[in-house]
Amino acid sequence: MNQQPNNPLHGITLEKMVTDLSETYGWKELGEMIRINCFRVNPSVKSSLAFLRKTPWARQKVEDLYVVTLRERKSPPGDASPGQD
């Protein structure tokens, strides 16, 4: 088995990403963040997966947002960047 310790998406399915993002942001906000119709018109996990599996650029946007969301969850609240007093 190929280990990928620096890949935050290793072992995470597209279905989990879409489900987590829709639960975190809601379909409306998700559709505003990533402007694709599968999140804006009658959204569902199933229809989103069908579109994202066929559309690499859209899938990349979902993966990018998921990584940002993971980082935000891991950083402690009120954690400021160094040098920003």
Z-matrix of the N, CA and C atoms (Angstrom, degrees):
N
C 1 1.448
C 2 1.525 1 108.46
N 3 1.314 2 116.88 1 133.26
C 4 1.453 3 122.75 2 -179.21
C 5 1.528 4 110.27 3 -82.03
N 6 1.330 5 116.68 4 117.83
C 7 1.460 6 121.43 5 179.37
C 8 1.528 7 109.87 6 -86.37
N 9 1.325 8 116.30 7 137.74
C 10 1.459 9 121.57 8 179.51
C 11 1.536 10 109.02 9 -132.82
N 12 1.329 11 117.51 10 74.14
C 13 1.456 12 120.05 11 -173.57
C 14 1.534 13 113.87 12 -64.97
N 15 1.321 14 118.78 13 -23.75
C 16 1.456 15 121.34 14 -177.96
C 17 1.525 16 113.30 15 -96.72
N 18 1.311 17 117.40 16 3.60
C 19 1.460 18 121.23 17 179.83
C 20 1.526 19 109.20 18 -99.70
N 21 1.349 20 118.07 19 107.47
C 22 1.468 21 119.70 20 -177.08
C 23 1.529 22 113.30 21 -67.54
N 24 1.324 23 117.71 22 -14.62
C 25 1.466 24 120.98 23 -179.56
C 26 1.522 25 113.15 24 -96.33
N 27 1.321 26 116.94 25 -2.60
C 28 1.466 27 120.00 26 -178.13
C 29 1.528 28 110.34 27 -60.12
N 30 1.315 29 115.90 28 124.02
C 31 1.459 30 121.56 29 177.14
C 32 1.523 31 114.68 30 84.33
N 33 1.337 32 117.57 31 0.90
C 34 1.461 33 120.64 32 -179.45
C 35 1.525 34 108.70 33 -102.84
N 36 1.317 35 115.78 34 125.27
C 37 1.456 36 120.16 35 -178.19
C 38 1.526 37 110.69 36 -80.34
N 39 1.320 38 115.48 37 158.08
C 40 1.455 39 121.13 38 176.01
C 41 1.527 40 109.99 39 -60.99
N 42 1.319 41 117.00 40 -37.20
C 43 1.465 42 120.71 41 178.32
C 44 1.531 43 111.06 42 -61.25
N 45 1.319 44 117.23 43 -42.47
C 46 1.468 45 120.48 44 178.28
C 47 1.525 46 110.42 45 -63.95
N 48 1.329 47 116.91 46 -41.79
C 49 1.460 48 120.36 47 179.46
C 50 1.528 49 110.91 48 -59.85
N 51 1.325 50 116.33 49 -50.35
C 52 1.468 51 120.73 50 -178.04
C 53 1.527 52 110.19 51 -63.71
N 54 1.318 53 116.98 52 -43.00
C 55 1.465 54 120.77 53 179.72
C 56 1.528 55 110.62 54 -62.52
N 57 1.325 56 117.11 55 -48.91
C 58 1.470 57 120.81 56 -179.67
C 59 1.521 58 111.70 57 -61.75
N 60 1.332 59 117.11 58 -44.00
C 61 1.460 60 120.13 59 -179.25
C 62 1.526 61 111.52 60 -65.81
N 63 1.332 62 117.28 61 -40.24
C 64 1.466 63 119.35 62 179.85
C 65 1.523 64 110.77 63 -68.40
N 66 1.321 65 117.63 64 -33.75
C 67 1.471 66 120.74 65 177.28
C 68 1.527 67 111.27 66 -73.95
N 69 1.310 68 117.09 67 -35.08
C 70 1.464 69 121.57 68 -178.79
C 71 1.526 70 111.57 69 -72.73
N 72 1.323 71 116.72 70 -47.79
C 73 1.461 72 121.12 71 -172.67
C 74 1.526 73 114.01 72 -104.27
N 75 1.330 74 116.96 73 -24.27
C 76 1.462 75 120.80 74 -171.39
C 77 1.520 76 108.58 75 84.36
N 78 1.322 77 115.98 76 154.18
C 79 1.470 78 120.44 77 -175.55
C 80 1.529 79 111.90 78 -62.99
N 81 1.329 80 117.02 79 -39.65
C 82 1.465 81 119.78 80 -177.15
C 83 1.522 82 111.19 81 -62.14
N 84 1.318 83 116.71 82 -51.43
C 85 1.468 84 119.94 83 179.99
C 86 1.522 85 111.02 84 -66.06
N 87 1.322 86 117.10 85 -38.96
C 88 1.464 87 120.50 86 178.11
C 89 1.525 88 110.19 87 -60.57
N 90 1.339 89 116.84 88 -40.56
C 91 1.459 90 121.30 89 177.49
C 92 1.519 91 113.30 90 -66.72
N 93 1.322 92 116.91 91 -25.45
C 94 1.462 93 120.40 92 175.66
C 95 1.530 94 111.04 93 -81.17
N 96 1.324 95 116.43 94 -34.00
C 97 1.464 96 120.88 95 179.92
C 98 1.527 97 111.54 96 -73.57
N 99 1.329 98 115.40 97 -42.14
C 100 1.467 99 121.83 98 177.65
C 101 1.532 100 105.80 99 -122.80
N 102 1.301 101 115.84 100 103.11
C 103 1.464 102 120.86 101 -170.93
C 104 1.540 103 111.32 102 -81.89
N 105 1.329 104 114.67 103 77.30
C 106 1.459 105 121.06 104 174.17
C 107 1.528 106 107.78 105 -129.83
N 108 1.313 107 116.15 106 144.47
C 109 1.463 108 121.03 107 -172.65
C 110 1.521 109 114.32 108 -62.32
N 111 1.313 110 118.57 109 -27.56
C 112 1.471 111 118.66 110 -178.86
C 113 1.529 112 111.39 111 -65.54
N 114 1.331 113 117.96 112 -17.53
C 115 1.462 114 121.78 113 175.31
C 116 1.529 115 111.99 114 -99.91
N 117 1.333 116 117.51 115 -9.67
C 118 1.456 117 121.08 116 -172.41
C 119 1.529 118 113.83 117 -111.39
N 120 1.327 119 118.00 118 -31.67
C 121 1.462 120 122.29 119 -175.63
C 122 1.528 121 109.09 120 -116.16
N 123 1.330 122 117.48 121 112.58
C 124 1.464 123 122.80 122 -177.96
C 125 1.531 124 112.00 123 46.12
N 126 1.337 125 117.93 124 57.62
C 127 1.460 126 120.04 125 -174.48
C 128 1.525 127 113.07 126 -70.96
N 129 1.310 128 114.33 127 143.94
C 130 1.461 129 121.93 128 172.31
C 131 1.519 130 107.19 129 -155.28
N 132 1.306 131 115.94 130 160.10
C 133 1.462 132 120.05 131 178.40
C 134 1.527 133 109.03 132 -62.05
N 135 1.319 134 117.20 133 -45.06
C 136 1.462 135 121.23 134 -176.43
C 137 1.530 136 112.34 135 -61.06
N 138 1.335 137 117.48 136 -47.75
C 139 1.460 138 119.47 137 -179.20
C 140 1.526 139 111.13 138 -68.74
N 141 1.322 140 116.77 139 -35.09
C 142 1.461 141 120.19 140 178.40
C 143 1.522 142 110.67 141 -65.26
N 144 1.328 143 116.92 142 -42.94
C 145 1.460 144 120.40 143 179.24
C 146 1.523 145 111.26 144 -61.61
N 147 1.320 146 116.90 145 -42.26
C 148 1.469 147 120.58 146 179.87
C 149 1.527 148 110.39 147 -58.98
N 150 1.329 149 117.09 148 -44.58
C 151 1.461 150 120.90 149 -179.58
C 152 1.532 151 111.12 150 -69.95
N 153 1.318 152 117.17 151 -47.56
C 154 1.459 153 120.87 152 -175.00
C 155 1.528 154 112.67 153 -65.23
N 156 1.311 155 117.00 154 -32.11
C 157 1.468 156 119.72 155 179.08
C 158 1.527 157 111.89 156 -69.10
N 159 1.335 158 116.80 157 -23.08
C 160 1.468 159 120.98 158 -179.90
C 161 1.525 160 112.87 159 -98.40
N 162 1.338 161 117.55 160 -7.61
C 163 1.464 162 120.81 161 -170.22
C 164 1.529 163 110.23 162 -129.07
N 165 1.329 164 116.89 163 92.06
C 166 1.466 165 120.59 164 -174.69
C 167 1.533 166 114.75 165 -57.56
N 168 1.327 167 118.83 166 -39.96
C 169 1.466 168 120.28 167 -178.50
C 170 1.530 169 111.30 168 -64.71
N 171 1.330 170 117.27 169 -36.86
C 172 1.466 171 120.92 170 179.77
C 173 1.530 172 109.74 171 -72.21
N 174 1.315 173 115.99 172 -40.58
C 175 1.467 174 119.77 173 177.94
C 176 1.522 175 110.31 174 -61.00
N 177 1.330 176 116.81 175 -39.76
C 178 1.463 177 120.74 176 178.86
C 179 1.525 178 111.21 177 -61.55
N 180 1.322 179 117.33 178 -39.36
C 181 1.466 180 120.84 179 177.80
C 182 1.538 181 110.89 180 -63.31
N 183 1.328 182 116.44 181 -40.41
C 184 1.467 183 120.84 182 178.42
C 185 1.529 184 109.80 183 -65.70
N 186 1.318 185 117.08 184 -45.21
C 187 1.466 186 120.56 185 179.26
C 188 1.525 187 110.88 186 -61.75
N 189 1.329 188 117.41 187 -42.07
C 190 1.463 189 120.91 188 179.78
C 191 1.527 190 111.07 189 -62.72
N 192 1.336 191 116.96 190 -45.30
C 193 1.459 192 120.52 191 178.77
C 194 1.525 193 110.57 192 -63.84
N 195 1.314 194 117.29 193 -39.17
C 196 1.462 195 120.93 194 179.77
C 197 1.532 196 110.82 195 -62.15
N 198 1.337 197 117.14 196 -43.04
C 199 1.462 198 121.11 197 179.35
C 200 1.527 199 110.18 198 -63.33
N 201 1.327 200 117.54 199 -43.78
C 202 1.466 201 121.21 200 177.88
C 203 1.527 202 109.97 201 -61.10
N 204 1.321 203 116.82 202 -42.86
C 205 1.460 204 121.60 203 179.85
C 206 1.525 205 111.00 204 -63.47
N 207 1.323 206 117.34 205 -40.98
C 208 1.471 207 120.87 206 176.99
C 209 1.521 208 110.97 207 -61.10
N 210 1.321 209 116.31 208 -44.13
C 211 1.468 210 120.13 209 -179.62
C 212 1.520 211 110.87 210 -63.08
N 213 1.332 212 117.09 211 -41.13
C 214 1.461 213 120.87 212 -179.96
C 215 1.528 214 110.92 213 -64.57
N 216 1.318 215 117.02 214 -37.01
C 217 1.465 216 120.78 215 178.71
C 218 1.522 217 111.72 216 -67.50
N 219 1.333 218 116.70 217 -33.20
C 220 1.460 219 120.37 218 -176.39
C 221 1.512 220 112.99 219 -82.40
N 222 1.336 221 118.22 220 -24.04
C 223 1.468 222 119.36 221 -178.81
C 224 1.531 223 108.95 222 -79.52
N 225 1.332 224 115.92 223 136.55
C 226 1.465 225 119.46 224 -178.39
C 227 1.527 226 110.82 225 -66.05
N 228 1.321 227 117.98 226 147.06
C 229 1.459 228 121.00 227 178.14
C 230 1.516 229 111.10 228 -59.77
N 231 1.323 230 116.54 229 139.08
C 232 1.455 231 121.06 230 179.08
C 233 1.514 232 113.62 231 75.72
N 234 1.332 233 117.73 232 8.60
C 235 1.456 234 121.73 233 179.94
C 236 1.520 235 108.66 234 -75.80
N 237 1.314 236 117.34 235 108.22
C 238 1.461 237 121.74 236 -179.90
C 239 1.525 238 109.88 237 -90.33
N 240 1.321 239 115.55 238 152.93
C 241 1.439 240 120.02 239 175.81
C 242 1.524 241 109.43 240 -70.30
N 243 1.349 242 117.74 241 150.11
C 244 1.468 243 120.07 242 179.57
C 245 1.519 244 110.84 243 -58.21
N 246 1.330 245 115.60 244 139.44
C 247 1.447 246 120.43 245 176.41
C 248 1.514 247 114.09 246 84.76
N 249 1.326 248 118.33 247 4.33
C 250 1.465 249 121.46 248 179.45
C 251 1.522 250 109.57 249 -113.02
N 252 1.318 251 116.24 250 72.32
C 253 1.465 252 121.31 251 -178.88
C 254 1.496 253 111.72 252 -83.85
